[in-house]
């Protein structure tokens, strides 16, 4: 299994998966994502991209989470195969 770190959620391409390493941003943003289960160690994959590229939908556990690209850039992850 190959991996790369230092990437953000906004870097995911279709078919790529990653594991969350860190969530940046203000405390309210971190709390919101934590409540949704997006914390360190969470597996995530790109599900859909809006026609103009923003927002993007990510598969987290058994649900789809939609985030703006600006928000996705605050989430650092490690790419997995």
Steps between C-alpha positions, in 0.01 A plus 500: 500500500650831396427823681578869492450747782471878507197499273163649574153367442465740207787316324307172471431384146220263399580151622752614761463430870661654803520497877455823694816614681387840631220755481593870506276805524304662777358309793144506362611340172698232685207426731257474207723252316567306819126466559469360147777248567772665294790467746859371491508147358171526309503348151361725227461487122383741232146416394381787276609839376252775407504600131705813573729317745358640822370356733623142502339200667704251702407155624558474874387179671157429349402854405590778258647823638500810280773759560610816323853486363607767751387269783655189344838678489496511881502120528840333467506136397719213398415352161443124490453264209 
